[in-house]
Amino acid sequence: MTDIRAFWKSIQIQTTSDAEPQQATGHRNVAALSGLGKASIYDGVAAGTFPASLKIGPRAVGRCTSDLTQWLNDRMGAR
């Protein structure tokens, strides 16, 4: 069970050979970081106002932490 939690906490995704590796995070961390619930996150994705998920395995998705950080920065700038 701890291996699965470690898997979700930090997954390294290499986008291109020259790029810095990106981190993906699971739903619990996304909800904690954004302060939104599951339904609000999915509504935001459908409306195009929240970062979409990435397929990282046959039955797993995550969201890129840099996309989430950008989303938060955009929200802070709109205040």
Protein Blocks (a to p, Z undefined) as FASTA:
>chain_A
ZZmmmmmmpccddfblkbccdddddfklmmmmnopafklmmmmmmnopaccdddfbfkbc
cddfklmmmmmmmmmmmZZ
